[in-house]
Amino acid sequence: MNVRTAMMSEATLSFMGIGLPVEIITWGSMLSLAEKALMTGSWWIILIPGLFLVVTVLCLTNIGNACRQQANRKESNL
């Protein structure tokens, strides 16, 4: 669960401009750059990195939940 928190924290900090340097491309920096394109009516540019970030965090959450259920199942069998 710490991985998804770290990913969201990094993306948030990069979006605000206080994360990694601009030379390093992250989802947060892509969202920050796409914000400028949103003003010109290019809404799909912000959709792609945002969608990938949400899908990745949801997948990591599901994997973590499955691992937790598997560990609890093994503990109850002992």
N, C-alpha and C positions, 0 to 999 in steps of 0.2 A: 504494500500500500504506500510505502514511502516513495516508490518510483513515480507513481502518478502525481503525487504532491510535488516532487522535484520537477517534473515536466511542466506542470501548470505554473509553478513558481518561476521557472526560467522563462517560459513564454510570456508571463505577465511582466516580468522585469524587462525583457527585451522589447516588448510592445511599448512600454513606457520610456524606453531609451536609456535605462540604467543597468541593463544586463550585459551580455557579451558585446564585444566590439562589432561595429557595423560590417566589418570584413567577414565575419563568421555568420553564415546564413542559418537562421533558426526559424521555427514557425512563428515565434513572437515578432521577430524582425520582419518576416514576410507580411504578417498582419499589419504591422506598423507602416510598411511601405504601401500596402494595398489600401490603407485608409485614405491616402492622397488620391488614389485612383477612384475611390468611391465618390469623391466630389465631382468627378467628370462623368459619372453615370456608368462606370464599369464595375458593377456590383459583383460580377462573377470572379473577379480577381481576388476578392477577400473571401469568397466562398470556399475555394480549394484548400488553402492552408488551414482555415478554420475547421472545415469538415474533417480533414486528415487528423488534426489535433484531437477533436472530439472522438472520432472513431478509435484512435490509438488509446486514449485514456479509458474509454469504455471497454475495449478489449483487455487491457491490463487489469481493470477492475473485475471483469468476469474470470480471468485466469486466477487472480488472487482469491476470489470467492471459491472457485473450484478446488484450489489447493487447500484452503481452510476446511472445506467440507470433507475432503479426502483425509486430512490429518485428524479431524474429529471422528471420522468413521473408524480409523485405525485405533484411536484411543479407546473407543467404546468396545471394540472387539477384544481388548486385553483383559 
